[in-house]
Amino acid sequence: MIKISAVSYLNTFPFIYGLNHSETENEFEITRDVPAKCAEKIINNQTDIGLIPVAVFPQLPYYKIITDYCIGAVGKVYTVLLLSKIPLNQITKIFLDNESRTSVQLVKVLAKYYWKTEPEWTNIENSKYNDYESVVLIGDKTFTERENYPYVYDLAEEWYKFTSLPFVFACWVANKPIENEFINKLNLLLKNGIDNIENVINEFADQTPSNVDAKKYYTEYISYNFDENKKKGLELFLKLLKTIQ
């Protein structure tokens, strides 16, 4: 049985829907994890396929992107944010969300190459996010936490301003060879979820924050197709990532 680790955030629900509605039983099992845990499972060979933060790619002895879909954005993504109580040019210290690896590296790339700043970086110490003057947060908690900060910088939007390219946060990756038959089936399952957004919204209504317009989020902020422009954006990010390690 193939083990699959998928991100537990709202943006992954279309993928989860497709996987849950597979007609083939006992061919794979799914766990839902925060992005950093997905990466850890792939690195430690605890799973075979994962929706993996792209910043982890350089750490993998072997990986292959195996589907036509990703978690990406062309401009604003809405749920990967630098939140601050002061303007960007006054920030000297940024706290970082430990649930993310790609977003942490993205903000460092933007600081170095786009904003031309050199803030101090430190990990979040507790979940009282409003205690922090400037903090990078990802995922569903951003829907409420953004209201506590006067300055909101969407990191995917900042990347697009910097590069004119989409940003890819996570891809479906295998850490070992997977049969083409299963890869084709996986692509179809993921496509089924993306093609049935209304059903996704209904099925996961009880797991969706009440203040979120889920349809708008899925169709206007998250871009799921891993197309050529996203591949170019990913290639550039991985190139720049090497310079901040």
C-alpha positions as CSV (number, residue, x, y, z in Angstrom):
1,M,0.0,0.0,0.0
2,I,1.4,3.4,-1.0
3,K,1.5,5.9,1.8
4,I,0.6,9.5,1.0
5,S,1.1,12.6,3.2
6,A,-1.1,15.6,2.4
7,V,-1.1,19.1,3.9
8,S,-4.0,19.6,6.4
9,Y,-4.8,23.2,5.4
10,L,-7.9,24.5,3.6
11,N,-6.0,24.9,0.3
12,T,-5.5,21.1,0.1
13,F,-9.2,20.2,0.5
14,P,-9.7,19.8,-3.2
15,F,-6.9,17.2,-3.3
16,I,-8.2,15.5,-0.2
17,Y,-11.7,15.3,-1.8
18,G,-10.3,13.7,-4.9
19,L,-8.3,11.1,-2.9
20,N,-11.2,10.4,-0.7
21,H,-13.4,9.6,-3.7
22,S,-11.2,7.0,-5.2
23,E,-13.0,3.9,-6.4
24,T,-9.9,1.9,-5.6
25,E,-9.8,0.8,-2.0
26,N,-6.7,-0.4,-0.1
27,E,-4.3,1.0,-2.8
28,F,-3.1,3.9,-0.7
29,E,-3.5,5.5,2.7
30,I,-3.5,9.2,3.5
31,T,-2.4,11.2,6.5
32,R,-2.9,14.9,6.9
33,D,-0.1,16.9,8.3
34,V,1.3,20.4,8.5
35,P,3.8,21.2,5.7
36,A,6.9,20.7,7.8
37,K,5.6,17.3,8.9
38,C,5.0,16.2,5.3
39,A,8.5,17.1,4.5
40,E,9.9,15.2,7.5
41,K,8.0,12.1,6.5
42,I,9.4,12.2,3.0
43,I,12.9,12.8,4.2
44,N,12.7,10.0,6.8
45,N,11.1,7.6,4.3
46,Q,7.9,7.4,6.5
47,T,5.8,8.0,3.4
48,D,6.1,7.4,-0.3
49,I,4.4,10.4,-1.8
50,G,3.9,13.8,-0.2
51,L,2.6,17.3,-0.9
52,I,6.0,18.7,0.0
53,P,7.2,22.3,0.6
54,V,9.5,23.1,-2.3
55,A,12.2,24.5,-0.1
56,V,12.8,21.0,1.2
57,F,13.8,19.7,-2.3
58,P,17.5,20.4,-1.9
59,Q,17.6,18.2,1.2
60,L,16.2,15.1,-0.5
61,P,18.6,12.5,-1.8
62,Y,16.0,11.5,-4.5
63,Y,12.8,13.2,-5.4
64,K,10.5,13.4,-8.4
65,I,7.6,15.7,-9.0
66,I,4.9,13.3,-10.1
67,T,1.7,15.2,-10.8
68,D,0.4,18.0,-12.9
69,Y,-0.8,19.8,-9.8
70,C,0.6,21.9,-7.0
71,I,-0.2,24.5,-4.4
72,G,0.7,27.7,-6.2
73,A,-0.4,31.3,-6.7
74,V,-0.3,33.9,-9.4
75,G,-0.2,37.1,-7.3
76,K,-1.9,37.0,-4.0
77,V,-2.3,33.7,-2.1
78,Y,-4.0,35.2,0.9
79,T,-2.7,32.6,3.5
80,V,1.0,33.2,3.4
81,L,1.6,36.5,5.1
82,L,4.1,38.8,6.7
83,L,2.1,40.6,9.4
84,S,3.5,43.7,11.0
85,K,2.6,46.5,13.3
86,I,5.2,48.7,11.6
87,P,5.9,49.5,7.9
88,L,8.2,47.1,6.0
89,N,11.1,49.5,5.9
90,Q,11.1,49.8,9.7
91,I,11.1,46.1,10.4
92,T,14.3,44.9,12.2
93,K,13.1,41.5,13.5
94,I,10.8,38.9,12.1
95,F,9.3,35.9,13.9
96,L,8.8,32.8,11.7
97,D,6.0,30.2,11.6
98,N,7.5,26.8,12.4
99,E,4.8,25.0,10.4
100,S,6.4,26.2,7.2
101,R,9.7,25.8,5.4
102,T,9.0,27.3,2.0
103,S,7.4,30.4,3.4
104,V,10.3,31.0,5.8
105,Q,12.8,30.7,2.9
106,L,10.6,32.8,0.7
107,V,10.5,35.8,3.1
108,K,14.3,35.6,3.4
109,V,14.7,35.6,-0.4
110,L,12.4,38.6,-0.7
111,A,14.2,40.4,2.1
112,K,17.6,40.0,0.5
113,Y,16.8,40.5,-3.2
114,Y,13.6,42.5,-3.3
115,W,13.1,44.5,-0.1
116,K,16.9,44.9,0.4
117,T,16.6,44.5,4.2
118,E,18.5,42.5,6.7
119,P,16.1,41.7,9.6
120,E,16.9,39.4,12.5
121,W,15.2,36.0,12.1
122,T,13.8,34.1,15.0
123,N,11.3,31.3,15.5
124,I,7.8,31.8,17.0
125,E,7.9,31.1,20.7
126,N,4.2,30.7,21.4
127,S,0.8,31.0,19.6
128,K,-0.1,34.4,21.0
129,Y,0.7,35.8,17.6
130,N,-0.4,39.4,18.5
131,D,2.6,39.5,20.9
132,Y,4.9,39.8,17.9
133,E,5.6,43.1,16.2
134,S,6.4,41.3,12.8
135,V,5.6,37.7,12.1
136,V,5.3,35.3,9.1
137,L,2.2,33.2,9.4
138,I,0.8,30.6,7.0
139,G,-2.4,28.5,6.7
140,D,-5.9,28.8,8.1
141,K,-4.8,31.0,11.2
142,T,-4.1,33.9,8.8
143,F,-7.8,34.4,8.2
144,T,-8.2,35.8,11.7
145,E,-4.7,37.0,12.6
146,R,-4.5,39.4,9.7
147,E,-7.1,41.5,11.4
148,N,-4.7,42.3,14.3
149,Y,-2.1,43.9,12.1
150,P,-2.2,47.2,10.2
151,Y,0.5,46.1,7.7
152,V,-0.2,42.9,5.7
153,Y,2.3,41.7,3.1
154,D,1.2,38.8,1.0
155,L,4.4,36.9,0.2
156,A,3.2,35.4,-3.1
157,E,2.1,38.8,-4.3
158,E,5.5,40.2,-3.3
159,W,7.2,37.4,-5.2
160,Y,5.1,38.2,-8.3
161,K,6.0,41.9,-8.0
162,F,9.7,40.9,-7.8
163,T,9.8,38.3,-10.6
164,S,6.5,38.6,-12.7
165,L,6.3,34.8,-12.1
166,P,3.9,32.6,-10.1
167,F,5.1,31.1,-6.9
168,V,4.9,27.4,-6.1
169,F,4.6,26.5,-2.4
170,A,4.3,22.7,-2.6
171,C,4.4,19.9,-5.1
172,W,3.4,16.3,-5.1
173,V,6.7,14.4,-4.8
174,A,7.8,10.8,-4.6
175,N,11.0,9.8,-2.8
176,K,11.2,6.5,-4.7
177,P,10.2,5.3,-8.2
178,I,6.4,5.0,-8.5
179,E,4.7,3.0,-11.2
180,N,3.2,5.2,-14.0
181,E,-0.1,3.5,-13.7
182,F,-0.5,4.8,-10.1
183,I,0.8,8.2,-11.1
184,N,-1.8,8.5,-13.8
185,K,-4.5,7.5,-11.4
186,L,-3.3,10.0,-8.8
187,N,-3.4,12.8,-11.4
188,L,-7.0,11.9,-12.2
189,L,-8.0,11.9,-8.6
190,L,-6.5,15.3,-8.0
191,K,-8.1,16.6,-11.1
192,N,-11.5,15.3,-9.9
193,G,-11.2,17.4,-6.7
194,I,-10.2,20.6,-8.6
195,D,-13.0,20.1,-11.1
196,N,-15.6,19.8,-8.3
197,I,-15.0,22.8,-6.1
198,E,-18.7,23.1,-5.1
199,N,-18.7,19.5,-3.8
200,V,-15.4,20.2,-2.0
201,I,-16.9,23.2,-0.2
202,N,-19.9,21.2,0.9
203,E,-18.0,18.2,2.1
204,F,-15.5,20.2,4.1
205,A,-17.9,22.9,5.3
206,D,-17.4,21.9,9.0
207,Q,-13.6,22.2,8.6
208,T,-13.7,25.6,6.9
209,P,-13.4,28.8,9.0
210,S,-16.8,30.6,9.1
211,N,-15.3,33.9,7.9
212,V,-13.8,32.4,4.7
213,D,-15.3,32.6,1.2
214,A,-14.1,29.2,0.2
215,K,-15.0,29.4,-3.4
216,K,-13.2,32.7,-3.9
217,Y,-10.2,31.3,-2.1
218,Y,-10.0,28.2,-4.3
219,T,-10.7,29.9,-7.5
220,E,-9.0,33.3,-7.1
221,Y,-6.1,32.8,-4.8
222,I,-4.9,29.2,-5.1
223,S,-3.7,28.1,-8.5
224,Y,-3.4,24.4,-8.8
225,N,-2.1,23.6,-12.3
226,F,1.7,23.0,-12.3
227,D,2.2,24.8,-15.7
228,E,5.3,26.1,-17.5
229,N,5.2,29.5,-15.8
230,K,5.1,27.9,-12.4
231,K,8.0,25.6,-13.3
232,K,10.0,28.8,-14.2
233,G,9.0,30.4,-10.9
234,L,10.0,27.3,-9.0
235,E,13.3,27.0,-10.9
236,L,14.2,30.7,-10.0
237,F,13.2,30.2,-6.4
238,L,15.4,27.1,-5.9
239,K,18.3,29.0,-7.6
240,L,17.9,32.0,-5.2
241,L,17.4,29.6,-2.3
242,K,21.0,28.3,-2.7
243,T,22.3,31.8,-1.9
244,I,20.6,32.1,1.5
245,Q,21.3,28.7,3.0
